[in-house]
Each structure stands twice: as C-alpha cells, then as structure tokens.
Amino acid sequence: MVRSCASDGTVHALFTCMTVSGGGTSDSTAVQLSTCNGSAGQKRAKGTGGTLVNSGSGKCLAAVGGATADGTRLEIRTCGSGSASQQRSFPA
C-alpha cells in the first residue's frame, strides 16, 4: 500500500521518498527509499488500472517477480508488462 502521495508527485514512506535508483529509465531499475529531493526519479502520477507511473521514465512501479509478500522489492517496468504486479492501492 502506498503510504502517502504528496501534491508534488512524490510518494512518502518512513519519512523518505520512493526513488528510482540512479534516476534510471530502463525496465528492472530498482526503486529504493532515499531522502526526498524532488527529482524526476521521485515523481509519480496515478495511471490507469491502479498503476503508479514514474514521471521521469514513463514506466510503472512493479513488484519484482510479481511477489506480494511484505518486504518485496520494487522496480520500474513498461506499463502493462506485468499487470497484476503493477496495481497499487492509494490512500483516500
């Protein structure tokens, strides 16, 4: 579950922001938590079908290997390439 979505497009968890590693734009680039700095690698927008799209790459947040367990690693992938692993629930 996404913890909070700020008006600037960043997603916060544990007082940090979800960040695409190294500002990467390729499929399978890891997503990590880091200090919020407002970079393109931290900006996201709600996409269709419950997806969360990274503004810097145009790719969707996805669970590695489609896993659903707590602690599952996240990455970016071409939207639609792993449909179920790309669906998110958003705070009201």
Steps between C-alpha positions, in 0.01 A plus 500: 500500500621849417547688827447859380497687173610862521365773275843524329470140373736341750406185693607493864575204727690503828579874463676438167397496133474210258783563252603331175861395557745732327216673316489199266239454229552136398272208587609323821664811648464471879283732705636590842428733789717811523494859623233702321652744249222547241696343214325340200590157641273574797198640313202275431148534370201271522464312173221283369389181674658585835852552366753750630704654216846652553507842336870479415480172309132458410521149648282338766594400852503119517569228754810297405391162368135580572551421870244618755669431835605769746849623418467435125745708298367751247620598154377693196364315196325588177136556594283198427792257490413350837148621559420345842844586639446863396169561677505712814247617756503868578416687821161669491 
